[in-house]
Amino acid sequence: MQNFYEALQDFNTAIESEEESSAHFFLARGRTYACLSVLTEAMKDLSVALNLDETMQQAYIYRGKCAYLIGDNNLAFLDF
């Protein structure tokens, strides 16, 4: 619904309140940061998501796009 700042608050609350970290929450928050063009934070969250679940293909795609946009072609190549 394009309410990215409200979504960030919701994801922050969800991540802080859960006992065990969920890759899906970090993926969602990373995508939200990417939509806001906060690419370094997006890459951090997407990397956390991949550390939690290395089979999460969407996290590789979004992190690769963010890496490409900030000029980190090596990471973008590895992710794609």
Residue pairs with C-beta under 8 A, 6 or more apart in sequence:
4 32
4 35
4 36
5 36
7 28
7 32
8 29
8 32
8 33
8 36
11 25
11 28
11 29
11 32
12 29
14 22
14 25
15 21
15 22
15 25
15 26
15 29
18 25
21 48
21 52
22 52
23 48
23 49
23 50
23 52
23 53
23 56
23 59
24 49
26 45
26 46
26 48
26 49
26 52
26 59
27 45
27 46
27 49
27 56
27 58
27 59
27 62
29 45
30 41
30 42
30 43
30 44
30 45
30 46
30 48
30 49
30 59
30 62
30 63
31 42
31 62
33 39
33 41
33 42
33 45
34 42
34 62
34 65
34 66
39 66
39 69
39 70
40 70
42 62
42 63
42 66
43 63
43 66
43 67
43 70
46 59
46 62
46 63
46 66
47 63
49 56
49 59
50 56
50 59
50 60
50 63
53 59
60 79
60 80
61 79
61 80
63 75
63 79
64 75
64 76
64 78
64 79
64 80
65 76
67 73
67 75
67 76
67 79
68 76
